[in-house]
Amino acid sequence: MMLEARNLSKSFGKLVATDDVTVEFGREDGEMVFIVGPNGAGKTTLVNLLTGMLDPDEGNVVLDGDDVTGLSPDERVHAGLVRSFQVVHVFEEMTVRENLRTAVLSERGRTRSAFSFSDEHEEVERTVDDLVDRFRLADQERVVADKLPHGDRKLLDVAMAFGLDPEYLLLDEPTAGVSAEETEYVIETITEVSETEGVTTVAIEHDMDIVTEYADRVVALHQGGILGQGDPSILETDAELRRVLLGVEE
Amino acid sequence: MSDADLREASRERRLPGIVTEGGKRYIHVMRGMTLTPRRALLGLVALVLFVALPDVAMLFDSLPLLVVHRGVLFGLAAVGLNLLLRHTRLVSFGHAAFFGTGAYATAVLANHHGVMNVLPLLAAAALAGTLMAGIIGFLSLRHTGLYFSLLTLAFGQLLYAVAVGQEYFNYSDGLGVRSGDTYRPLLFGVEFGANEYSVLVYYLTVAIVLIALLVMWRIVNSPFGNALDAIGQNRTRARFIGIPVRKYVLAAFVVSGLYGAVAGGLYGLVQLHVQPTPTLYFLRSGDILFMAILGGFQTLVGPLVGGVVLVVLQNLGRDATSYFNALTGVVLIALVFGFPRGIVGSLKSGSRFRARLASLRDDPSVVGTWAGRAGDELRAGVRQAGRNLRVLIFGVK
């Protein structure tokens, strides 16, 4: 069971953002993959192509053996492919609890119900309780999203993604804009929940310390193509990677 | 008790009555609705007024039942429009299209097809308006923001042009809502006299409006309503938590159009004559939008109150001065900038409302400050409009 990019290509005018990329995620259950690469390497474009934010010029996205290239983002979510964004995207005027509830209601296919009360679905409320505990948001449960400190906003964003019960979770810079002290907290919470749930997690990350510490596998992109992949030790051993990523000449 | 606590507590009891929570008393009306005594009283007064209106109106010469009735109907259309405005955050400038479609459906059926009974006429209005909303919604909702607003405006004007230009709709003179042998449609198979008929149709309106409000209240508090809120607050994220955005917005648009169509159908039954300008013209759409904002678009019943207030104001102003349009304009500017939450919204946050009133009493020159702020906002609005126009004409920011 894997999420695969098969010969994906995408250009914006003359700029080739993704150049014939073939890569697999989820070779093992709960695999934690980090996508690395310099600015403009096509990391976000690849995530956008995988999740349906963009349509590829060529190639396919295959989810557990099924071609999902033609599915809309919301259909992919229900197929188990969930993402978060570089910039926090939450429902700003809803409380933490309402944000999580909205995600869980959607995952359970309850949003079609137009005449029940949105907070009376017991099994949904229990899942929300669980998320609140797991992401340590209990104290903030009734705080409106745009009043939260940034680290908690990021956690809420990720918690909503987990509330969708993903099999594959794509995180675009989960630690972007998070303070140094909070970074570890955020990334640890993510890896912890991913591991216990067996969710294959793919994260774009710039901080090589985080990558080396938490990655099962690293995929390095450069100029839209794959420069190399393997376990995190390649960041130490592969001279070409070190030159492009870290600017180290050896 | 906070609003959230109140909501939670309101789930438990099934029978109406008084609940005591944390030493305070609340009135439990029905499952999901527990009110503070102040709100309950306000609601009760409003309800009594609403029901007793035909008797109240008789006491005032200047306030004919027909005028208030018309206000209620436009208000009902505004309640429908508000589903889009408040929840999905889409500004429709063409809601008169559905009001007019509903009104014309009654006229065409009565006039051309000899349908004589109120209920089938009303059902036809609802059906026609829903279909129209499905078509216009499908075509307009491919866009958001300004383009969506302009498309709804364009479709509205298209319908107006058709009504004015076609003999079938009797051009700008419009059609009467009566078939050959009766003066007015039949209620339960009986033809009533003019006065009885207008009072009976008013009570039909009261019943429909109460049901419509109850239904809307359930919708906005449901998972579907919650999904609409999510779409309004962050469309991208809504898609990426698995909400089929376009489908849901179209559904909301159709429901919203249905409200307008039913209101329009009732309008046809009340006025007994349907003309293009009062029902389909784009200024009507503007009125409906204004009613929602005037009454308080962050509330459920605000648009209804706004409808009654605007129509009555326009009517009184017409008697008082030939500049009545300017008069209502001034009142509206004062309300919108002084009390931006609208009438019902201001009542809800009573303390803020009282503070504003008090500052007005202390120092009437505060109006100048409000006007200054209004001027700033207006300037910003004009600048924005200029930018939008540039985008439209030159295609660049």
Interface residues (C-beta under 8 A of the other chain):
Chain A: T51 M53 S72 P73 D74 V77 H78 V82 R83 F85 H89 V90 F91 E92 E93 M94 T95 E98 R101 T102 A103 L105 S106 E107 R110 T111 R112 S113 A114 F115 S116 F117 S118 D119 E120 H121 R142 M160 L164
Chain B: S2 A4 R7 E8 R11 G32 R218 I219 N221 S222 P223 F224 G225 N226 A227 D229 A230 Q233 N234 T236 R237 R239 F240 I241 G242 I243 P244 V245 Y248
